[in-house]
Structure formats: structure tokens, C-alpha cells
């Protein structure tokens, strides 16, 4: 209810409700200002653009964003709701627009394609470089599609990005709603989950009372704005009970559920799994076990919002399915630090 009330506030502030009960962009879904084009151009060079983001930390041009999103959509469209991933792979949690810390993550874990990666959502909002962060990951996905898995998080949605920074960042950097529309249209195509070697179930949020098997998840229609409730919403919003209370509970987030170790045990048993790996929650050490080490939470944004003081972590799964965790701190500030800390977002934590 609290979340739906928030959506109503956003819808009223941004231009009303669109079709199917989803909060629309100002001017409607996918509205393109006069004189702007969504056509691709001859300048789109994936390797050059990856270098631009790694080395110069500069956002892509609008035409290159359009071309990138078109190509990424084609790649995501080929992937299942439960994307199969082979080990070895490095599993990462939220990065939330912290570009310099994402680059630091690649320094620690290895740069694609030398390392296979699985990211579990929340690439935008909160941090100051969401455009560059999600662009870098999308370009790497296009360039090394079999080396990088990118799942959808609860922040990859139209409603949430209008509240927590990504919409405003797109407007500030491009001066048009068209770029935000292009990104959020693409978010609808991202896979909802992945399974590593038929053993580790990876997703952003958690389990759902409406889904007791991976086959149920495979049958979901994912190409849509994240619903306010229902199984797709639960996968992106749910959390494990912190005190190991049994059964299902009402989520304090206002969306999804909380679930106990008995729910985890039954889901893993039904699907032949050994572990649920998820993100979605800030944990001060970067990772946290619960439910008798049947659930692990991974958070990969160090010093979240530039003020939480937490470490970040990534989980390496080797070819024998052995798991190792690597913790890291924020990337060192270079120069006067203005590129990194130009502004601290005043968003509610």
C-alpha cells in the first residue's frame, strides 16, 4: 500500500497513469521530442564506446544510446526467464550507478571477457553515474553476450526510476525524456533470473508464494513494466526473513513478501537446487548468509549512496562449484574527486 501510494504521487507529478495501470513518462510512453530520431548511425562502435566509458567516464551520445538499446534488446530477447549459466562465473549484486566502483569491481574480479559475470539487477538510481554504469554493462553484454548475464532488478522500472534519480539524470545529461524512455523500454526485456549449473538460483529479490518451480517462472510474461503485485513483482521485491521466522510474511517494503527457511528449503528441494543467490538488500560486509546457508545476499555497491560506509562483495563460483567471496572498498578518488562526487544524491535510503 505504501508503494502504491508512492506510485500515485509519482504519477500525479509526472503526467498521469498510462495504459495497463502503469505510471507513464511525461508525454506518454516512448515519446520522442520533435527533431529527435531513434535510428542507428554509422558511428556505433562497441569497442570504442566501451573504452570511452572505462577511460573517460563520459556518457554516450543519444544516437549511440538508441543503437545500443536496440542491439541489447535483440540479445535479451533470445534469453529465457530463467537463463542458464555455466560455471565458472562471478556473481554480483546491486551497483546503483556507482561507475567508478563498478570499474573497481572489474579490476578485482577480472575484466570481461577474461571473467564471466552474472549481475543480479539494480544498475541505476541512487548513484550519480547511472547512465554510464548501465551503458557500460549493456555494451559489454552486446560485445560478450555469452560471458555476461544481466538480470532485472526492482529499480529497472519506469515507476521507481522517476523517484530515485535515473529519470532526472537522463534529463540533466541529455535534455530529453527520449533517452529515459529508450532505457526503460529495454529494461522490460531483461531476464528475471538465472541458474548456475542447475544448482544456484540467482535473482534480484526473492521467492513468491505463486511460484514453486522454475517452470512456473519460465511461463511468466516478462516484457512489461514491473507489476505492483503478483509473481513477477515478488521475484524483484521479496526478502528472506531476517530472524528465520517460518512461512510467508508481509514485506515492509510494500511489495513482495518475506519468506522463511522452510520456504527456501522446499523451493530448493522442488527444483534440485543447493542455493538461492540474491541482491536487493544493503549488507554491511558486502555479503550475508541466512537460512542455514541456503540463501546468500550479495551487495556490490561499496559505501552505498556515498555515505553508508559498507563494504561491497562479489561471489566467485569455480568450475567445481566452490564459492569464494571477495570484499572491496570504494575506488580511490583521483584528482580533485569532482568527477566522482560532483553531487551527493539526496534520496531517501
ZAMARGU-4260 file (C-alpha; in steps of 0.2 Angstrom, whole numbers, plus 5000, padded with zeros to 4 digits):
<rodrens>
0) 5000/5000/5000 | 5014/5012/5004 | 5022/5008/4987 | 5006/5010/4978 | 5004/5027/4987
5) 5021/5032/4981 | 5017/5027/4963 | 5001/5038/4964 | 5012/5053/4970 | 5024/5050/4955
10) 5010/5048/4943 | 5002/5064/4948 | 5019/5073/4947 | 5024/5066/4931 | 5009/5066/4920
15) 4996/5053/4925 | 4993/5035/4923 | 4997/5026/4906 | 4988/5011/4900 | 4988/4995/4910
20) 4989/5005/4926 | 5007/5009/4925 | 5015/5026/4928 | 5019/5034/4912 | 5033/5046/4906
25) 5029/5064/4904 | 5021/5065/4887 | 5017/5046/4887 | 5027/5030/4884 | 5042/5032/4872
30) 5038/5050/4867 | 5051/5057/4856 | 5054/5076/4856 | 5052/5084/4839 | 5068/5083/4829
35) 5075/5068/4839 | 5077/5051/4830 | 5079/5034/4836 | 5088/5027/4821 | 5105/5020/4822
40) 5120/5028/4815 | 5137/5023/4807 | 5147/5029/4822 | 5141/5015/4834 | 5157/5005/4838
45) 5156/4994/4853 | 5174/4993/4857 | 5177/5011/4855 | 5162/5015/4866 | 5167/5003/4880
50) 5184/5012/4880 | 5176/5029/4881 | 5166/5023/4897 | 5181/5014/4905 | 5194/5028/4902
55) 5185/5044/4900 | 5169/5040/4910 | 5159/5050/4898 | 5141/5046/4893 | 5136/5040/4876
60) 5128/5051/4863 | 5109/5050/4861 | 5111/5041/4844 | 5123/5029/4852 | 5111/5025/4866
65) 5097/5022/4854 | 5108/5010/4844 | 5115/5001/4860 | 5097/4998/4867 | 5091/4991/4850
70) 5105/4979/4850 | 5104/4974/4868 | 5085/4971/4866 | 5089/4958/4852 | 5101/4950/4864
75) 5089/4949/4879 | 5075/4943/4868 | 5085/4927/4865 | 5086/4923/4883 | 5074/4914/4894
80) 5066/4920/4910 | 5077/4908/4919 | 5094/4910/4910 | 5106/4895/4910 | 5123/4900/4916
85) 5139/4889/4916 | 5152/4889/4929 | 5165/4897/4932 | 5156/4914/4935 | 5157/4929/4946
90) 5140/4934/4954 | 5137/4952/4958 | 5123/4962/4967 | 5117/4980/4966 | 5129/4993/4958
95) 5117/5008/4958 | 5125/5020/4947 | 5142/5020/4955 | 5153/5019/4939 | 5170/5020/4947
100) 5166/5006/4959 | 5160/4995/4945 | 5176/4998/4936 | 5185/4994/4953 | 5175/4978/4954
105) 5181/4973/4936 | 5199/4976/4942 | 5196/4965/4957 | 5187/4951/4948 | 5194/4952/4931
110) 5188/4962/4916 | 5176/4954/4903 | 5179/4943/4893 | 5193/4936/4905 | 5180/4933/4918
115) 5162/4928/4916 | 5149/4938/4926 | 5132/4937/4932 | 5124/4954/4938 | 5108/4952/4948
120) 5100/4969/4945 | 5099/4987/4951 | 5111/4996/4939 | 5103/5013/4940 | 5097/5026/4953
125) 5105/5032/4970 | 5122/5034/4962 | 5127/5049/4952 | 5133/5039/4936 | 5118/5028/4932
130) 5118/5032/4913 | 5137/5027/4912 | 5135/5012/4923 | 5121/5004/4914 | 5128/5009/4897
135) 5145/5000/4901 | 5136/4984/4906 | 5125/4984/4891 | 5139/4987/4879 | 5149/4973/4887
140) 5133/4962/4886 | 5132/4966/4867 | 5151/4963/4865 | 5152/4947/4875 | 5135/4940/4876
145) 5139/4923/4882 | 5151/4930/4895 | 5139/4942/4904 | 5122/4939/4911 | 5112/4954/4916
150) 5096/4951/4926 | 5082/4964/4930 | 5081/4972/4947 | 5067/4982/4955 | 5075/4998/4950
155) 5074/4994/4932 | 5057/5001/4930 | 5048/5016/4925 | 5040/5020/4942 | 5055/5018/4953
160) 5067/5027/4941 | 5056/5043/4942 | 5058/5044/4960 | 5076/5039/4964 | 5086/5048/4951
165) 5088/5040/4934 | 5075/5050/4926 | 5082/5066/4932 | 5099/5061/4927 | 5094/5057/4909
170) 5085/5074/4908 | 5101/5083/4915 | 5113/5074/4904 | 5103/5073/4888 | 5089/5086/4890
175) 5076/5075/4883 | 5064/5061/4890 | 5068/5051/4875 | 5084/5043/4882 | 5075/5038/4898
180) 5061/5030/4888 | 5073/5020/4877 | 5082/5013/4893 | 5066/5009/4902 | 5058/5000/4887
185) 5074/4990/4886 | 5073/4985/4905 | 5056/4976/4901 | 5067/4963/4891 | 5079/4959/4904
190) 5078/4941/4911 | 5071/4938/4928 | 5083/4925/4935 | 5097/4913/4931 | 5103/4896/4936
195) 5121/4892/4938 | 5125/4874/4933 | 5107/4869/4938 | 5112/4872/4956 | 5112/4890/4961
200) 5096/4900/4958 | 5101/4919/4955 | 5088/4933/4955 | 5086/4951/4962 | 5074/4949/4976
205) 5067/4933/4982 | 5054/4919/4981 | 5035/4920/4978 | 5020/4911/4985 | 5014/4909/4967
210) 5029/4901/4960 | 5035/4884/4967 | 5045/4878/4952 | 5057/4886/4939 | 5045/4880/4925
215) 5032/4892/4933 | 5045/4906/4931 | 5048/4902/4913 | 5030/4904/4909 | 5029/4922/4915
220) 5026/4936/4903 | 5041/4947/4907 | 5040/4960/4894 | 5031/4973/4904 | 5033/4986/4917
225) 5035/4978/4934 | 5018/4975/4941 | 5013/4982/4958 | 5009/4964/4964 | 5010/4946/4958
230) 5024/4933/4955 | 5035/4944/4944 | 5034/4958/4957 | 5039/4946/4970 | 5054/4940/4961
235) 5061/4958/4961 | 5055/4963/4978 | 5054/4949/4991 | 5067/4947/5005 | 5071/4932/5017
240) 5065/4934/5035 | 5080/4941/5045 | 5076/4931/5060 | 5072/4915/5051 | 5054/4915/5055
245) 5045/4902/5046 | 5032/4904/5032 | 5027/4919/5022 | 5026/4937/5029 | 5021/4954/5024
250) 5035/4964/5017 | 5039/4981/5025 | 5043/4987/5008 | 5025/4987/5002 | 5029/4975/4988
255) 5033/4957/4988 | 5034/4945/5003 | 5046/4940/5016 | 5050/4921/5017 | 5057/4909/5030
260) 5070/4895/5029 | 5056/4882/5027 | 5050/4891/5011 | 5068/4891/5004 | 5071/4873/5009
265) 5055/4867/4999 | 5059/4878/4984 | 5077/4871/4983 | 5071/4853/4985 | 5057/4855/4972
270) 5070/4861/4959 | 5085/4852/4963 | 5095/4867/4969 | 5108/4870/4983 | 5107/4889/4985
275) 5097/4905/4982 | 5108/4919/4977 | 5100/4936/4978 | 5104/4955/4980 | 5092/4969/4984
280) 5097/4972/5002 | 5112/4983/5009 | 5123/4972/5019 | 5137/4980/5028 | 5150/4966/5024
285) 5145/4965/5006 | 5138/4948/5008 | 5127/4939/5021 | 5122/4921/5023 | 5105/4916/5030
290) 5093/4901/5031 | 5106/4889/5035 | 5117/4895/5021 | 5104/4891/5009 | 5102/4909/5004
295) 5116/4922/5001 | 5113/4941/4999 | 5127/4950/4989 | 5128/4969/4988 | 5141/4976/4976
300) 5140/4995/4979 | 5153/5000/4992 | 5149/5015/5003 | 5131/5015/4996 | 5125/5032/4991
305) 5142/5038/4996 | 5138/5038/5014 | 5133/5021/5021 | 5151/5015/5025 | 5148/4997/5019
310) 5160/4986/5010 | 5155/4978/4994 | 5157/4960/4988 | 5157/4948/4974 | 5155/4929/4974
315) 5166/4918/4963 | 5160/4901/4958 | 5173/4890/4950 | 5171/4875/4938 | 5169/4863/4953
320) 5155/4875/4961 | 5166/4880/4975 | 5162/4898/4981 | 5174/4911/4986 | 5169/4929/4992
325) 5179/4945/4988 | 5176/4961/4998 | 5181/4978/4992 | 5180/4996/4997 | 5176/5011/4986
330) 5188/5015/4971 | 5201/5028/4976 | 5197/5046/4972 | 5208/5053/4958 | 5212/5071/4955
335) 5200/5083/4964 | 5187/5070/4965 | 5174/5081/4957 | 5171/5068/4943 | 5165/5056/4956
340) 5157/5066/4969 | 5150/5081/4959 | 5134/5079/4969 | 5128/5068/4983 | 5110/5062/4979
345) 5098/5067/4992 | 5087/5052/4990 | 5079/5043/5004 | 5089/5027/5010
</rodrens>
